[in-house]
């Protein structure tokens, strides 16, 4: 009689179950960030018909904010954020804060865009003069009026390694509790988006797209020129929390296709 047979059977069942679970997790994701994989950025436009813009769109994001083709302009934006209830969710490919109720708005060209959610990318998706930073926060605003031509606007904030980000510090405990738990959602009470302190004297603006499928175009992008700081531990946590395929969840740079990049610089005599 083989006394090792029960042990061998247990090992086979144990690792077999792990393999099945791993495969289930693998199959759950609709897209990922692998450079050569079948679900990576180069293939996004082929995965679903409605994602075609990811491959065929001519005004895609992110792009590099370089000095060439920069136009100085003098139309500052207005923000009016307020404290309101929010949740934190692990979407698998990123960590998201979603506000419920009135979290305030941003005003661009006299059009109001209510704040809906924010999420993090690491490393940054946008670059400035070729430099990629350690993290980027996106605040997503949406105007639901069908008569508005460009209904989505996103504010991007870049971060480099340094002192911890105070806003993110307050969320670390909640994010730690959802490590590798896709669709885990936690109600966190009221969060004030104004605490992000994203005000900058200078910012870039251009027309682009969402940086994840379906890569919808017609998005107004505002990128703060001032770079903030984030700690290594904070970036490490954001990467640990999401699935392995999104530890580096930055879409590659997209062609500019002769798009102008506008730079708001107050007090410039040549502003227009």
C-alpha positions, -999 to +999 in steps of 0.1 A: +000+000+000+013+034-009+011+055+023+020+086+004-010+085-019-034+105+003-007+132+007+000+133-030-037+136-038-040+165-013-011+183-030-026+178-064-060+190-053-046+220-035-025+233-063-051+224-089-076+245-070-051+274-069-046+271-106-083+272-113-088+303-090-058+320-107-074+313-141-107+327-130-090+359-119-071+360-151-103+356-172-122+383-152-101+412-165-113+428-197-080+446-204-045+449-188-013+468-192+010+441-206+032+453-234+029+421-255-002+405-241-035+399-259-053+424-236-025+450-234-028+486-247-019+478-282-048+453-284-075+474-266-091+485-298-095+449-310-111+434-278-145+451-283-160+469-313-170+498-291-133+502-280-122+509-315-111+544-307-083+530-285-065+520-318-081+542-344-087+575-326-066+604-337-070+624-304-060+599-278-045+604-243-020+606-226+005+628-244+037+646-236+034+682-225+064+695-245+073+731-252+067+728-289+032+738-302+024+753-268+000+783-270-003+807-241-038+815-230-055+835-203-088+819-194-085+805-159-108+778-147-130+780-116-134+753-090-160+749-063-156+716-045-173+707-013-174+680+014-197+651+006-201+613+010-179+590-009-168+554-013-134+538-022-134+510-047-108+486-059-116+483-097-088+458-103-070+481-126-070+511-102-082+525-068-111+549-072-129+574-050-165+580-060-185+609-047-223+608-042-244+639-041-229+673-048-191+672-045-189+705-064-178+714-099-152+728-122-162+755-147-145+756-181-155+781-208-186+789-187-197+753-187-202+735-154-187+700-149-197+682-117-170+661-100-178+624-101-147+604-092-109+603-088-083+575-093-046+570-093-021+558-120+015+548-112+038+558-129+022+589-144+005+587-178+012+622-190+048+635-192+063+670-193+091+675-217+097+637-219+098+632-181+075+606-166+067+611-129+060+586-102+022+589-099-008+608-114-042+615-099-072+620-122-103+639-111-131+630-135-159+655-141-191+649-162-218+672-176-248+651-184-265+677-207-267+660-241-264+695-257-229+699-244-204+690-270-175+679-248-191+664-217-161+650-199-132+669-184-103+654-164-078+672-141-045+655-138-020+660-110+016+647-112+036+635-082+073+627-076+089+608-047+092+629-016+071+637+014+038+617+018+007+631+001-016+643+030-048+635+011-037+600+003-024+594+039-060+597+052-071+568+029-042+544+035-060+523+061-090+518+038-069+510+008-048+485+028-080+466+037-088+459+000-055+446-013-061+423-043-099+424-037-114+434-070-148+452-067-143+456-030-160+488-020-159+507+013-181+536+024-158+562+040-181+590+049-175+625+038-144+634+018-135+669+008-119+670-027-106+705-019-081+688+004-063+675-026-050+711-029-046+709-067-045+746-073-017+756-095-007+790-110+000+773-143-016+744-161-017+727-195-049+720-215-056+700-246-083+678-262-079+641-258-096+609-246-101+586-217-069+567-210-087+533-204-112+516-227-134+526-244-109+555-249-138+580-255-126+611-273-136+647-268-122+649-233-110+682-220-077+676-202-062+700-176-027+690-163-013+710-134+022+722-141+031+721-104+043+687-094+034+674-059+051+648-037+041+612-027+060+587-006+074+554-018+052+536+007+021+552-007+029+542-042+038+507-031+004+504-014-015+515-045+004+490-066-002+462-040-039+469-038-047+463-075-043+431-094-008+421-106-016+430-142-021+467-132+007+473-108+020+497-134-013+510-148-001+538-171-011+538-208+018+545-232+020+579-247-001+585-278+007+605-309-001+642-307-012+644-343-005+681-345-027+690-316-020+723-298-013+722-261-024+753-243-006+767-212-023+790-188+002+814-174-014+843-154-001+878-158+015+873-192+011+902-216+009+879-246-020+859-232-049+854-254 
